[in-house]
Amino acid sequence: MRSTFIGYEVSKRTIQISQKALDVTNHNLSNINTDGYSRQRVDLNSSYIPMTGKYGSKLAKLSLSGQGVNAFGVNQIRDKYVDKRYREFTAYVAEFDVKQSVLSET
């Protein structure tokens, strides 16, 4: 049997997860021109309440479906090739910056 306030709980959780997704989107947009920044996303999975024991019938499980989603993390979306090239390029630039500064001191 469903709880009396299950609809409110699902709605509250949905609003909280939507707010987190908007925060991540805002973060992505504000760092769009930052060197080395990679886009992030909120990872979601559906809520599941395992039913065992005397309430474990198929009908009881069916009545507990539709519990909304849970956010289980924020991950970066990265391309390994681009990351490798970026690190190689920044190391190359840093090496020649040091050489230039050493040579300009003499």
C-alpha positions as CSV (number, residue, x, y, z in Angstrom):
1,M,0.0,0.0,0.0
2,R,1.3,3.4,-0.9
3,S,2.0,6.0,1.8
4,T,-0.4,8.9,2.0
5,F,2.3,11.5,1.1
6,I,4.2,9.5,-1.5
7,G,3.1,12.0,-4.2
8,Y,4.6,14.9,-2.3
9,E,7.8,13.0,-1.6
10,V,8.2,12.2,-5.3
11,S,7.4,15.8,-6.3
12,K,9.9,17.2,-3.8
13,R,12.7,14.8,-5.0
14,T,11.9,15.7,-8.6
15,I,12.2,19.4,-7.9
16,Q,15.5,18.9,-6.0
17,I,17.0,16.8,-8.8
18,S,15.8,19.3,-11.4
19,Q,17.5,22.1,-9.5
20,K,20.7,20.2,-9.4
21,A,20.5,19.6,-13.1
22,L,20.0,23.3,-13.7
23,D,23.0,24.1,-11.4
24,V,25.2,21.7,-13.5
25,T,23.9,23.3,-16.7
26,N,24.6,26.8,-15.4
27,H,28.1,25.6,-14.4
28,N,28.7,24.3,-17.9
29,L,27.6,27.5,-19.5
30,S,29.6,29.8,-17.2
31,N,32.8,27.8,-18.0
32,I,32.3,27.4,-21.7
33,N,35.4,29.5,-22.5
34,T,37.6,28.0,-19.8
35,D,40.7,26.2,-21.1
36,G,40.6,22.5,-20.2
37,Y,37.1,22.5,-18.9
38,S,34.9,19.5,-19.8
39,R,31.1,19.4,-19.7
40,Q,29.4,17.7,-16.8
41,R,26.1,15.9,-16.4
42,V,23.9,14.6,-13.6
43,D,23.6,10.8,-13.6
44,L,20.1,9.6,-12.8
45,N,18.6,6.2,-12.0
46,S,15.0,5.2,-11.3
47,S,13.9,4.7,-7.7
48,Y,13.2,1.2,-6.7
49,I,11.9,0.0,-3.4
50,P,12.6,-3.7,-3.0
51,M,9.7,-5.6,-1.5
52,T,10.4,-8.8,0.3
53,G,8.5,-10.8,2.9
54,K,4.7,-10.8,3.2
55,Y,4.5,-7.6,1.0
56,G,6.5,-9.1,-1.8
57,S,3.7,-10.0,-4.1
58,K,3.6,-8.8,-7.7
59,L,0.6,-6.6,-6.9
60,A,2.4,-4.9,-4.0
61,K,5.5,-4.3,-6.2
62,L,3.3,-2.8,-9.0
63,S,1.7,-0.4,-6.5
64,L,5.2,0.9,-5.6
65,S,6.2,1.6,-9.2
66,G,6.6,5.2,-10.3
67,Q,8.7,6.4,-7.4
68,G,10.6,9.0,-9.5
69,V,14.4,9.2,-9.9
70,N,17.5,9.5,-7.8
71,A,20.6,11.4,-8.7
72,F,23.7,9.4,-7.9
73,G,26.5,11.6,-9.1
74,V,27.9,14.3,-11.4
75,N,30.3,13.1,-14.0
76,Q,32.5,14.8,-16.5
77,I,32.0,14.1,-20.2
78,R,35.6,13.7,-21.5
79,D,37.3,12.6,-24.7
80,K,40.5,10.7,-23.9
81,Y,42.2,11.7,-27.2
82,V,41.4,15.4,-26.7
83,D,42.6,15.2,-23.0
84,K,45.9,13.6,-24.1
85,R,46.5,16.1,-26.8
86,Y,45.7,19.0,-24.4
87,R,48.1,17.8,-21.8
88,E,50.9,17.3,-24.4
89,F,50.3,20.7,-25.8
90,T,50.3,22.5,-22.4
91,A,53.5,20.6,-21.4
92,Y,55.1,21.7,-24.7
93,V,54.1,25.3,-24.2
94,A,55.3,25.3,-20.6
95,E,58.7,23.9,-21.6
96,F,59.3,26.7,-24.1
97,D,58.0,29.3,-21.7
98,V,60.7,28.3,-19.2
99,K,63.4,28.2,-21.9
100,Q,62.4,31.6,-23.0
101,S,62.4,33.1,-19.5
102,V,65.9,31.5,-18.8
103,L,67.3,32.8,-22.1
104,S,65.9,36.3,-21.5
105,E,67.6,36.6,-18.1
106,T,71.1,36.5,-19.7
